[in-house]
C-alpha cells in the first residue's frame, strides 16, 4: 500500500468516526434533540433545616404543622418551662438581694471615708515633730542638769553665788517641764494616729467586704443569665424562613435534647438534582439556563440555572477499562429554580429538565 493510499484511507476512517460520533450524539445520547440541549430528570429538592431542642422537656404548644409557612424568629414549639421559670425567679431574687447589700456596703464605706480623719499624714507628721521636740528638750534638760550639778559643787567654795545656783536649778526645772509637756503632746498625737490607722483598717476591711459582695453579685448575675438563656431556649423559634414539611412530635410528648422535631424547607430556594452522563458533562457549565417540566403542571415550564456540578462521578468503578464502563459514569448537577410561583413546586416532585448549552438553539420539551 502506497503512502497516498494510506493517507486517503486514514482520512476516510476519520470522516466516518466523526459522522458516527455526531449521529450517536444527536440520536442516542441526545435522544434526538438538536445539538445544544441536554435532557435530564430527577426529583425536586430543597435545603432541609432540622429544628431541634437544646434541652429535654414536655411539649406543651405546637404552633406550626405540616404545610405551615414560617418566618425566621417565629415561635414554632414551646416546652414546659415551669421549673426553669422558678429557677429564674429564684436567681433574680438573689441578684436583687446582693445588689441591695452591695449598695448598702458602698454607703457604709462612704460614711467611713467621711468619719475617718483624712489628715492621717498630717497626724503622723505631728507625731514625728513631737518626738523631735522631746529629743531637743531632753538635750536641753541634760545640759541644764549638768550645769546645775556643776554650780552646786562650786557653792561650798563660794566660787558661785546662791543666786547663780537658783538660776541654774530654775533652768533645769523649765527643761524638765518642757519634756513633760512634749511627752503629753506626743501621747495625744499618738492616740490620734492610732485612731486614724484604726479607721483606715476599717475602711480597708469595708472595701474588701464590698469587693466580695460584688463578686457574689456578678456570679449570681451569671447564674441568672444562664437560667434565662435556658428559659428562652425552651421556646423554639424558626431558624430561617421556610415551610414545615415534616413534623416528628405532637403536644404532650417528652422530647430529648437534639432530637429532630420539625423540618423546614425554603420553597423559594428549590432545585432539581439531575444526573448527566460523563460523555455530556463536558458541555455543562455553571450559570447555563435550564427549563424544568413536571407532570403536575404540564402546561408550563419553570426557569432554572445550573448552580452546582459535582466534581466526582457517581457509580464509578475503581478501574475504568472499557468504553462501555465509561458510559456508566454520571455526574450530579443541581438546577436552582429562578422562582416558585405560589409555591406550586414542592420537594419530592419528579421533574424533567432541559439544559441549554448553546444560546442559538430553540427550546424543546422533554421526551
C-alpha positions in Angstrom: 0.0 0.0 0.0 1.4 3.3 -1.1 1.7 6.3 1.2 -1.0 8.2 -0.8 -3.4 5.2 -0.4 -2.7 5.1 3.4 -3.4 8.8 3.8 -6.7 8.5 1.9 -7.8 5.5 4.0 -7.0 7.4 7.2 -9.0 10.4 6.1 -12.0 8.3 5.2 -11.8 6.5 8.5 -11.6 9.8 10.4 -14.6 11.1 8.5 -16.6 8.0 9.3 -15.7 8.3 13.0 -16.7 12.0 13.1 -20.0 11.3 11.4 -20.7 8.4 13.6 -19.9 10.5 16.7 -22.3 13.2 15.6 -25.1 10.7 14.8 -24.5 8.9 18.1 -24.5 12.2 20.0 -27.7 13.5 18.3 -29.7 10.3 18.1 -28.6 8.3 21.0 -27.0 10.4 23.7 -29.3 13.4 22.9 -32.4 11.3 22.3 -32.9 13.0 19.0 -32.6 16.6 20.4 -30.8 19.2 18.4 -27.2 19.8 19.4 -27.2 22.4 22.2 -29.8 20.8 24.5 -29.4 18.1 27.2 -32.3 16.3 28.8 -32.1 15.1 32.3 -34.5 14.1 35.0 -34.7 13.8 38.8 -36.6 15.0 41.8 -37.1 18.5 43.1 -35.3 19.0 46.4 -34.6 21.8 48.9 -32.2 22.6 51.6 -33.7 21.0 54.7 -33.3 22.6 58.1 -34.0 20.4 61.1 -35.5 22.1 64.1 -34.4 20.5 67.4 -34.3 21.5 71.1 -31.1 22.0 73.1 -32.9 20.6 76.2 -35.3 17.9 77.1 -38.9 18.8 78.2 -42.5 18.1 77.6 -44.0 19.8 74.6 -46.9 22.0 75.6 -47.6 24.0 72.5 -47.2 23.3 68.8 -47.6 26.4 66.7 -46.7 25.0 63.3 -47.6 21.9 61.4 -47.0 20.4 58.0 -47.5 23.0 55.3 -47.3 26.0 57.6 -45.2 28.8 56.2 -43.0 30.3 58.8 -40.6 33.2 59.1 -37.3 33.5 60.9 -37.8 34.1 64.6 -41.4 32.9 64.6 -42.4 30.7 67.5 -42.8 27.0 66.5 -42.8 25.0 69.7 -43.0 25.6 73.4 -41.7 23.2 76.0 -42.8 23.1 79.7 -40.8 25.9 81.4 -42.4 25.8 84.9 -39.2 24.6 86.7 -36.9 26.8 84.7 -39.1 29.8 85.4 -38.9 29.1 89.1 -35.1 28.9 88.8 -35.1 32.2 87.0 -37.2 33.8 89.7 -35.0 32.4 92.5 -31.9 33.7 90.7 -33.4 37.1 90.1 -34.3 37.4 93.8 -30.8 36.5 94.8 -29.4 39.1 92.4 -31.7 41.8 93.8 -30.7 40.9 97.4 -27.0 41.0 96.6 -27.4 44.3 94.7 -29.1 45.8 97.8 -26.2 44.5 100.0 -23.6 46.0 97.6 -25.4 49.3 97.7 -25.6 49.3 101.5 -21.9 48.4 101.7 -21.0 51.2 99.4 -23.0 53.7 101.5 -21.3 52.4 104.7 -17.9 52.8 103.0 -18.7 56.4 102.0 -19.7 57.2 105.6 -16.4 55.7 106.9 -14.5 57.8 104.4 -16.2 60.9 105.9 -15.7 59.9 109.5 -12.1 58.7 109.3 -9.6 61.7 109.5 -8.3 62.4 106.1 -5.2 64.1 107.6 -3.6 60.9 108.7 -0.3 62.0 107.1 -0.5 65.3 109.0 -1.1 63.4 112.3 1.9 61.2 111.5 4.0 64.3 110.8 2.8 65.8 114.1 3.9 62.7 116.0 7.3 62.8 114.3 7.6 66.5 115.1 6.8 66.0 118.8 9.4 63.3 119.0 11.9 65.7 117.7 10.8 68.3 120.2 11.2 65.8 123.0 14.7 64.8 121.9 15.7 68.5 121.8 14.1 69.1 125.2 15.9 66.1 126.6 19.2 67.6 125.3 18.4 70.9 126.9 17.4 69.2 130.2 20.7 67.2 130.2 22.8 70.4 129.8 20.7 72.2 132.4 21.1 69.3 134.9 24.9 69.2 134.3 25.2 73.0 134.8 23.1 72.8 138.0 25.3 70.0 139.4 28.5 71.8 138.4 27.4 75.1 140.0 26.2 73.4 143.2 29.6 71.8 143.6 31.2 75.3 143.5 28.9 76.8 146.1 30.7 75.5 149.1 33.9 77.0 147.8 32.0 80.3 147.4 33.1 80.3 143.7 29.5 81.0 142.7 26.6 82.7 144.5 23.4 81.2 145.7 21.6 83.2 143.1 23.5 81.5 140.3 22.6 78.1 141.8 19.0 79.1 142.0 19.0 80.3 138.4 20.6 77.0 137.2 18.1 75.0 139.1 15.3 77.0 137.6 16.5 76.5 134.1 16.7 72.8 134.8 13.2 72.7 136.1 11.9 74.5 133.0 13.6 71.9 130.8 12.1 69.1 132.8 8.6 70.8 132.5 9.1 71.2 128.7 9.9 67.5 128.4 6.7 66.6 130.3 4.6 68.9 128.1 6.2 67.5 125.0 5.6 63.9 126.2 1.9 64.7 126.9 1.5 66.2 123.4 3.2 63.2 121.9 0.8 60.8 123.8 -2.1 62.8 122.4 -0.8 62.8 118.8 0.0 59.0 119.1 -3.6 58.4 120.2 -4.9 60.4 117.2 -2.6 58.5 114.9 -3.8 55.1 116.3 -7.4 56.1 115.8 -6.7 57.2 112.2 -4.9 54.0 111.5 -7.8 52.0 113.0 -10.2 54.0 110.9 -8.2 53.2 107.7 -8.2 49.5 108.7 -12.0 49.7 109.0 -12.1 51.3 105.5 -9.9 48.6 104.0 -12.0 45.9 105.7 -15.2 47.5 104.3 -13.6 47.8 100.8 -12.8 44.0 101.0 -16.4 43.3 102.0 -17.7 45.4 99.1 -15.4 43.6 96.6 -16.6 40.2 98.0 -20.3 41.2 97.7 -19.7 42.4 94.1 -18.1 39.1 93.2 -21.1 37.3 94.6 -23.4 39.6 92.7 -21.6 39.0 89.4 -21.7 35.2 90.0 -25.4 35.5 90.7 -25.9 37.6 87.5 -24.1 34.9 85.5 -26.4 32.2 87.0 -29.4 34.4 86.2 -28.3 34.9 82.6 -27.7 31.2 82.2 -31.2 30.3 83.6 -32.8 32.9 81.3 -30.9 31.5 78.4 -32.3 28.0 79.1 -35.8 29.5 79.6 -35.5 31.2 76.2 -34.3 28.0 74.5 -37.4 26.2 75.8 -39.3 28.4 73.3 -38.1 27.1 69.9 -38.3 29.6 67.0 -37.8 29.2 63.3 -34.1 29.5 62.4 -34.9 30.6 58.9 -37.8 31.3 56.5 -39.4 28.2 55.1 -42.3 25.8 55.1 -42.8 23.0 57.5 -42.5 19.7 55.5 -42.2 17.1 58.3 -43.4 17.0 61.9 -42.0 14.4 64.2 -43.7 15.2 67.5 -47.0 16.2 69.0 -48.3 18.0 72.1 -47.7 16.1 75.3 -44.6 14.2 74.2 -41.3 14.5 76.0 -38.5 15.4 73.7 -34.8 14.6 74.1 -32.0 17.1 73.6 -31.0 17.3 69.9 -33.9 15.1 68.8 -35.5 16.4 65.5 -38.9 18.0 66.0 -39.7 19.7 62.7 -38.1 20.0 59.2 -38.3 23.2 57.2 -37.6 23.8 53.6 -37.4 27.2 51.9 -39.8 26.8 48.9 -38.2 29.8 47.3 -34.9 28.1 47.0 -35.7 24.7 45.5 -33.5 22.9 43.0 -33.8 19.9 40.7 -30.9 17.4 41.1 -30.3 15.5 37.9 -27.5 13.2 36.7 -25.6 13.8 33.4 -23.6 11.1 31.7 -19.8 11.6 31.5 -20.0 11.9 27.7 -22.2 15.0 28.1 -20.9 16.6 31.3 -18.2 18.4 29.4 -20.9 20.5 27.8 -22.5 21.6 31.1 -21.1 24.6 32.9 -22.2 26.9 35.7 -24.9 29.5 35.0 -26.3 27.7 32.0 -30.0 28.2 31.6 -32.5 25.3 32.1 -36.2 24.7 32.0 -38.0 22.3 34.3 -41.1 20.4 33.3 -43.4 18.4 35.6 -46.3 16.1 35.1 -48.2 18.0 37.8 -48.0 21.2 35.7 -47.8 20.1 32.1 -48.8 23.4 30.6 -45.9 25.4 31.8 -42.2 25.2 32.4 -40.1 26.7 35.2 -36.9 28.7 34.7 -33.8 27.4 36.4 -30.0 27.9 36.3 -27.1 25.4 36.7 -25.5 26.3 40.1 -23.7 23.1 41.0 -21.8 20.4 39.1 -20.3 17.5 41.0 -16.5 17.2 40.7 -16.6 13.4 41.0 -18.7 10.9 39.2 -21.1 8.6 41.0 -21.4 4.8 40.5 -17.9 4.8 39.2 -15.9 1.5 39.1 -12.5 1.7 40.7 -10.8 0.9 37.4 -12.4 2.0 34.2 -11.2 -0.3 31.4 -13.6 -0.2 28.5 -15.7 2.5 26.7 -18.9 0.7 27.9 -17.9 1.2 31.5 -17.0 4.8 30.9 -20.6 5.5 29.6 -21.9 4.5 33.1 -20.2 7.4 34.7 -22.7 10.1 35.8 -22.3 13.5 37.5 -24.8 15.2 39.8 -26.0 18.6 38.6 -28.2 21.0 40.5 -30.6 23.3 38.7 -31.8 26.0 41.0 -35.3 27.4 40.2 -35.4 31.1 39.5 -38.9 31.3 41.1 -41.6 29.1 42.5 -44.9 30.9 41.9 -47.5 30.3 44.7 -45.1 27.6 46.0 -46.5 25.1 43.5 -43.4 23.0 43.4 -42.5 21.0 46.5 -39.7 18.7 47.4 -40.0 15.2 46.2 -41.8 16.1 43.0 -40.4 14.3 39.9 -39.4 16.5 37.0 -37.6 16.6 33.7 -35.2 19.3 32.7 -33.8 20.7 29.5 -30.3 22.3 29.8 -29.3 24.6 27.0 -25.5 24.8 26.4 -25.8 26.7 23.1 -27.5 30.1 23.1 -28.8 29.9 19.5 -30.8 26.6 20.0 -34.5 26.7 20.4 -36.0 25.2 23.5 -37.7 21.8 23.2 -39.9 19.9 25.6 -38.5 16.7 27.2 -39.4 13.4 25.7 
